[in-house]
Amino acid sequence: MSSGSQLHRGNNFDCIRLIAAASVLVSHQFALHDASEPIIFGYQTLGGYAVMIFFSISGYLIAGSWVSDPNLRRFALRRLLRIWPGLLCTVLLCGLILGPLVTEVPLREYFGSVVTMKFFGTGLFVVSPFLPGVFPYSPVAYIPNGVLWTIPIELRCYIYLAVLGLLGIVARRWVLLACLVALSVWYYGIHDAEAVFDATHTHLFEVEYATFFFSGVCLYLFRKECLSRRGKLVGSMAAVALAAIAYIAGHELIAAFLLTPYLVIAFGTASYPVLRQFGRFGDMSYGVYIYAFPIQQLVIWLTPMLSIYEHFVIVVPATFVMAWLSWHFVEKIALGYKPKTPRVIVAAQGG
């Protein structure tokens, strides 16, 4: 998932995001071998929980981007230049190279299929994950990349934030906090997301991830109170205590929501000598996230005789190499075209 502004430099966010991306890889390694994924908080897969972490961090960083320069055009261009080039690249590689390589249908049929055309629409944030004849014997059949569905949700969270910013609600932080509380009470309480999941095994991901995203936003807006040294101590104790009560009461999803955004942001805004250096080779977490799944599918297809752990030994370095290439030859180049904040705004902020 994408990073926000320069806020992540000199602290632990790069490390957390890379660990979260690797957690998605690990989780899907089990799923693609038709094995049970590691479970967090009693019901959430390791990969699903990592996405919650991504949205929490994203909310914090993107809020900083908006507050530092609340211009819709520049904000939109920065967000698109961060997430779209990598997304488009992985879609084209999957559709034009990986798909034709592994498909079991004739290439004429492959390229003439409506399913293939819809897949390329994923590059425009209209996700259709299937390709004809691709990995038909996989537990996740016909899907070359099973993670891209979260990216349009993140994009819409950016849009929600921009709209709230234009309406002046972001500038009225207590109003935004009240909106977050109301949304959370509805989703986790009135809608009873846990009961719905138990009955249908479905989530309203748009709402669920938005609660994590806007928790990050609110933590940025209240950072002076919540993320000072004393604030972190008190806030961490409160988050752990409330989450423990919810967990003991059998509300694992609520426990995850009460605990995760605060602890992740509190730890992320700290700066530890080793952890803050994780970004020195580039911001590779997004690349790990968007390329791990197709690499895993391909490795399993090429070497079905190997075990899950032997595949893991191949997949991890291959994914990190691809992420490094993506950062240096696609994402970093695209970010070079980000619009700069006008000097008058920088001066007004004391920059």
Sequence and secondary structure as in RCSB ss.txt:
>XXXX:A:sequence
MSSGSQLHRGNNFDCIRLIAAASVLVSHQFALHDASEPIIFGYQTLGGYAVMIFFSISGYLIAGSWVSDPNLRRF
ALRRLLRIWPGLLCTVLLCGLILGPLVTEVPLREYFGSVVTMKFFGTGLFVVSPFLPGVFPYSPVAYIPNGVLWT
IPIELRCYIYLAVLGLLGIVARRWVLLACLVALSVWYYGIHDAEAVFDATHTHLFEVEYATFFFSGVCLYLFRKE
CLSRRGKLVGSMAAVALAAIAYIAGHELIAAFLLTPYLVIAFGTASYPVLRQFGRFGDMSYGVYIYAFPIQQLVI
WLTPMLSIYEHFVIVVPATFVMAWLSWHFVEKIALGYKPKTPRVIVAAQGG
>XXXX:A:secstr
    SGGGTTSSHHHHHHHHHHHHHHHHHHHTTT    EETTTEEHHHHHHHHHHHHHHHHHHHHHHH   HHHH
HHHHHHHHHHHHHHHHHHIIIIIHHHH SS HHHHHH HHHHHHHGGGGT      TTSSTTSTTTT S SSTTH
HHHHHHHHHHHHHHHHTTTTTSHHHHHHHHHHHHIIIIIIS HHHHHHHHS   HHHHHHHHHHHHHHHHHTHHH
HSSHHHHHHHHHHHHHHHHHHHHTT HHHHHHHHHHHHHHHHHTS  TTGGGTTTT   HHHHHHHHHHHHHHHH
HH TTS HHHHHHHHHHHHHHHHHHHIIIIIHHHHTT     HHHHHHTT 
